[in-house]
Amino acid sequence: MSNDKSRDASSDAPIPQRNNAAEIVSSGSPLDVVLWLIALTLLIGSAMVNQHLPAYWAPANDIWVRIGVILACIAVALGLLYATHQGKGFVRLLLDARIELRRVAWPTKQETMTTSWQVLVVVIVTAIVLWCFDYGLGWFIKLIIG
């Protein structure tokens, strides 16, 4: 195993690198604003389809038609959001996060169990100490008030 940080922790395979660490997403264009508005309208509309569409369109009385319309609205909205600069930046973030997850050295089962028990013991001890403080303060206030 090498000390190179650009290698996968489990298979020692090289991980693709980018030249710039941070990529600045350019500010939105007027087209981006229009795409965001249309996408938000579609998402809001998909939430209202089940209640209002059957009154205006007879085939929407079938539940599967309504489900199809809802899924189509969501798919089109996500496609429009992907077409914006922010959407492409978000997809880039997800891809970079996937690459970073390959670099993580995950703990073994034994380390996880040991740490979990330690956390459980600390939580129980802290709860008992806080209960004692609460009980003592309650007793003291009752003593003062009478």
Contacts in CASP RR format, 6 or more apart in sequence:
PFRMAT RR
TARGET T0000
AUTHOR 0000-0000-0000
METHOD contacts of the structure
MODEL  1
MSNDKSRDASSDAPIPQRNNAAEIVSSGSPLDVVLWLIALTLLIGSAMVN
QHLPAYWAPANDIWVRIGVILACIAVALGLLYATHQGKGFVRLLLDARIE
LRRVAWPTKQETMTTSWQVLVVVIVTAIVLWCFDYGLGWFIKLIIG
1 7 0 8 1.000
1 12 0 8 1.000
2 12 0 8 1.000
5 103 0 8 1.000
6 14 0 8 1.000
6 15 0 8 1.000
6 17 0 8 1.000
7 13 0 8 1.000
7 14 0 8 1.000
7 15 0 8 1.000
8 14 0 8 1.000
8 15 0 8 1.000
8 102 0 8 1.000
8 103 0 8 1.000
9 102 0 8 1.000
9 103 0 8 1.000
9 104 0 8 1.000
9 105 0 8 1.000
9 106 0 8 1.000
10 102 0 8 1.000
15 99 0 8 1.000
15 102 0 8 1.000
15 103 0 8 1.000
16 99 0 8 1.000
18 96 0 8 1.000
23 89 0 8 1.000
23 92 0 8 1.000
25 85 0 8 1.000
25 86 0 8 1.000
25 88 0 8 1.000
25 89 0 8 1.000
26 85 0 8 1.000
27 85 0 8 1.000
28 84 0 8 1.000
28 85 0 8 1.000
28 86 0 8 1.000
29 85 0 8 1.000
32 84 0 8 1.000
32 85 0 8 1.000
32 86 0 8 1.000
35 80 0 8 1.000
35 81 0 8 1.000
35 83 0 8 1.000
35 84 0 8 1.000
36 80 0 8 1.000
36 81 0 8 1.000
36 84 0 8 1.000
38 77 0 8 1.000
38 80 0 8 1.000
39 76 0 8 1.000
39 77 0 8 1.000
39 78 0 8 1.000
39 79 0 8 1.000
39 80 0 8 1.000
39 81 0 8 1.000
40 77 0 8 1.000
42 73 0 8 1.000
42 74 0 8 1.000
42 76 0 8 1.000
42 77 0 8 1.000
42 80 0 8 1.000
43 73 0 8 1.000
43 74 0 8 1.000
43 77 0 8 1.000
45 73 0 8 1.000
46 69 0 8 1.000
46 70 0 8 1.000
46 73 0 8 1.000
46 74 0 8 1.000
46 77 0 8 1.000
49 60 0 8 1.000
49 66 0 8 1.000
49 69 0 8 1.000
49 70 0 8 1.000
49 73 0 8 1.000
50 66 0 8 1.000
50 70 0 8 1.000
53 60 0 8 1.000
53 66 0 8 1.000
53 69 0 8 1.000
54 60 0 8 1.000
54 61 0 8 1.000
54 66 0 8 1.000
59 65 0 8 1.000
60 66 0 8 1.000
60 69 0 8 1.000
81 87 0 8 1.000
82 88 0 8 1.000
82 91 0 8 1.000
107 115 0 8 1.000
END
